[in-house]
Amino acid sequence: MSTLAQEHQAINLSQGFPDFAMDPRLIDAVDQAMREGANQYTHMNGHPLLRERIAGKVGHLYGAGVDPQTEITVTPGATYAIYTSLTCILRPGDEVIVFEPAYDSYIPTIEVNGATAVRVPLQFPHYSIDWDLVKKAITPRTRMILLNTPHNPTGSVWTDADFRMLETLVEGTDILLMSDEVYEHITFDGYRHPSILKYPVLRARAFACFSFGKAYHCTGWKIGYCIAPPALTTEFRKVHQFNCFSTNTPAQLGLARYLENREAYESLPAFFQRKRDLFLGLMKDSPFRWLDSKGSYFVLGSYGHFSQEPDTDFAIRLTKEYGVAVIPVSVFYQDGKDDKVVRFCFAKEDKTLEEAARRLTSV
């Protein structure tokens, strides 16, 4: 869709990246690190200062004591961390429970490792979890349950009750967990993300993956990290060592220094809620019906009440005829399930959202 947007000079509300500038203080911190000579390999597991600062942040946010030496690994992006988490533990014949719609890297990574994705649908239109379906999906071959909150593409979030249900389901099993939490700071309406790290029973069997790119508006830097208990981290690093070996050094040192500024991530809920509310306000005269977005920087618009076009055709038509690119949600399902909804990214400058809304109100 980004390619199609370029072809038709459309506003790109499809791909999930901001079009506004990041904090110049972070740019300065990385520039300073380079000028100080931090341009060679740093430690395979991540720059020591950055791992210490991550541990401090986790303790501050989630009350979890994390050992920066044995439980934190810095990676070239969160998708890499997810790939490595799956690759280090999956064996041919294993099964992984995945909630759909799902971020597009999950199932290919499961399959390339010879495992099988067992797909459990989230319940439209709220995209909540039917825990009876999850329970029925568990078999003796279930190696892992993969979760994502706040959720891409729907903006739904897990509640404390969801995490407690998961605790009950995995009790007495060897099932591992992979928790994709790249939008941890982007939550709305007073909701605060309860990381899997807050739940000792779950944390003991979980890989938790995070993104600096999403937090600090620098998705092109591709810097993330994985937190896991020591035994799982040991396996993670066996793959990491022979894949990328080490992650960008000056960016790590710059981020480590920038993490002293807690306000930078604590202000994100209000910052993105304003973006969400601005966009929805601008779109109030459009024909779309909006589904509830409690987190991430996406909101879904339903159009089935005024068009029965397949969502892929509808998204292409919006791009070509109205000059706004969006993502059809059916592409996040292996079977192409089409509920007549498309995904909008509102992590954009106000003027971008204003012009997109002007074009879309005539749909």
Secondary structure, 3 states (H helix, E strand, C coil): CHHHHHHCCCEECCCCCCCCCCCHHHHHHHHHHHHCCCCCCCCCCCCHHHHHHHHHHHHHHHCCCCCCCCCEEEECCHHHHHHHHHHCCCCCCCEEEEEECCCCCHHHHHHHCCCEEEEEECECCCCECCHHHHHHHCCCCEEEEEEECCCCCCCCCCCHHHHHHHHHHHCCCCCEEEEECCCCCCECCCCCCCCHHHCHHHHCCEEEEEEHHHHCCCHHHCCEEEECCHHHHHHHHHHHHCCCCCCCHHHHHHHHHHCCCCHHHHCHHHHHHHHHHHHHHHCCCCCCEECCCCECCEEEEECCCCCCCCHHHHHHHHHHHHCEECEEHHHHCCCCCCCCEEEEECCCCHHHHHHHHHHHCCC
